[in-house]
Amino acid sequence: MSFEREKLSLMLRDGAAAMSLPLSGQQHNLLLDYVERIHKWNKAFNLTSVRDPEQMMVKHILDSLAVVPFLDQQHYIDVGTGPGLPGIPLAIACPEKSFTLLDSLGKRVRFMKQCAFEMKLININPIQSRVEEHQPEQYYDAVLSRAFASLKDMLHWCQHLVDSKGKFLALKGQYPADEIAAIPDAFTLESSVELYVPGLQGERHLLTVQKS
């Protein structure tokens, strides 16, 4: 699985265009740099089960970027971020917003810190911690999660990270009717949007939940 930057560049250009997402030349190149780094580190550190760079472009980068139009807050925490997903692609696409990237595994946090250093990403802050043990100095505007936990568990573990106005944005596959039915009374489902991710097989939904 060689790293064909030119092919990935075309995939990114066409995918961003299909989602009507404007990317500068610098943002485009940073996203390619990020995929290249995941691909390189993955061989030694097993950061993600997705091995093929073309699959990474669809399942990791375009999938993350589909959330951009729904980011109307300033300070986000991405819980269970893994190697920085969706946080790092979102930080590249939204340089005016800040993203705390939380993961419990040291190797993933080291990778993200290396990305921040080499790619000069000043709006990300990788932290190694379990989510229930993370005590922020001030509340975040919103919690992001992608393939992290059930909605009920996410809300339970993350409710201390936002104040009464804070939101929870959960990236899900198929519409999770059972999970939505299990949302505790203290929370309200604000919206559910089906996302379009070019080249992705299967459905994608973004659920926004708020404290009642």
ChimeraX attribute file (.defattr): number of C-alpha atoms within 10 A of each C-alpha:
attribute: neighborCount
match mode: 1-to-1
recipient: residues
	/A:1	8
	/A:2	8
	/A:3	14
	/A:4	11
	/A:5	16
	/A:6	10
	/A:7	12
	/A:8	21
	/A:9	16
	/A:10	11
	/A:11	18
	/A:12	23
	/A:13	15
	/A:14	13
	/A:15	22
	/A:16	20
	/A:17	13
	/A:18	12
	/A:19	17
	/A:20	11
	/A:21	15
	/A:22	12
	/A:23	17
	/A:24	10
	/A:25	8
	/A:26	11
	/A:27	17
	/A:28	17
	/A:29	15
	/A:30	20
	/A:31	24
	/A:32	19
	/A:33	16
	/A:34	20
	/A:35	21
	/A:36	18
	/A:37	15
	/A:38	23
	/A:39	22
	/A:40	14
	/A:41	17
	/A:42	17
	/A:43	11
	/A:44	8
	/A:45	12
	/A:46	16
	/A:47	19
	/A:48	16
	/A:49	8
	/A:50	15
	/A:51	15
	/A:52	12
	/A:53	23
	/A:54	21
	/A:55	14
	/A:56	20
	/A:57	22
	/A:58	21
	/A:59	17
	/A:60	19
	/A:61	25
	/A:62	24
	/A:63	24
	/A:64	21
	/A:65	25
	/A:66	23
	/A:67	19
	/A:68	16
	/A:69	10
	/A:70	11
	/A:71	14
	/A:72	10
	/A:73	13
	/A:74	13
	/A:75	17
	/A:76	27
	/A:77	27
	/A:78	25
	/A:79	29
	/A:80	24
	/A:81	25
	/A:82	24
	/A:83	27
	/A:84	30
	/A:85	22
	/A:86	28
	/A:87	29
	/A:88	30
	/A:89	22
	/A:90	23
	/A:91	23
	/A:92	24
	/A:93	22
	/A:94	18
	/A:95	14
	/A:96	10
	/A:97	17
	/A:98	20
	/A:99	27
	/A:100	23
	/A:101	28
	/A:102	25
	/A:103	22
	/A:104	16
	/A:105	16
	/A:106	12
	/A:107	17
	/A:108	24
	/A:109	23
	/A:110	15
	/A:111	21
	/A:112	26
	/A:113	20
	/A:114	15
	/A:115	22
	/A:116	18
	/A:117	11
	/A:118	10
	/A:119	14
	/A:120	11
	/A:121	18
	/A:122	13
	/A:123	17
	/A:124	25
	/A:125	18
	/A:126	26
	/A:127	20
	/A:128	17
	/A:129	18
	/A:130	14
	/A:131	18
	/A:132	12
	/A:133	10
	/A:134	14
	/A:135	11
	/A:136	11
	/A:137	7
	/A:138	9
	/A:139	17
	/A:140	22
	/A:141	19
	/A:142	26
	/A:143	25
	/A:144	26
	/A:145	22
	/A:146	21
	/A:147	14
	/A:148	17
	/A:149	15
	/A:150	17
	/A:151	25
	/A:152	15
	/A:153	15
	/A:154	20
	/A:155	23
	/A:156	13
	/A:157	16
	/A:158	19
	/A:159	19
	/A:160	17
	/A:161	24
	/A:162	21
	/A:163	15
	/A:164	12
	/A:165	12
	/A:166	18
	/A:167	26
	/A:168	27
	/A:169	24
	/A:170	23
	/A:171	25
	/A:172	22
	/A:173	15
	/A:174	12
	/A:175	16
	/A:176	14
	/A:177	8
	/A:178	10
	/A:179	12
	/A:180	17
	/A:181	11
	/A:182	12
	/A:183	19
	/A:184	15
	/A:185	8
	/A:186	9
	/A:187	16
	/A:188	15
	/A:189	16
	/A:190	13
	/A:191	11
	/A:192	18
	/A:193	13
	/A:194	15
	/A:195	17
	/A:196	16
	/A:197	23
	/A:198	19
	/A:199	14
	/A:200	14
	/A:201	9
	/A:202	8
	/A:203	13
	/A:204	19
	/A:205	19
	/A:206	22
	/A:207	20
	/A:208	20
	/A:209	23
	/A:210	21
	/A:211	19
	/A:212	12
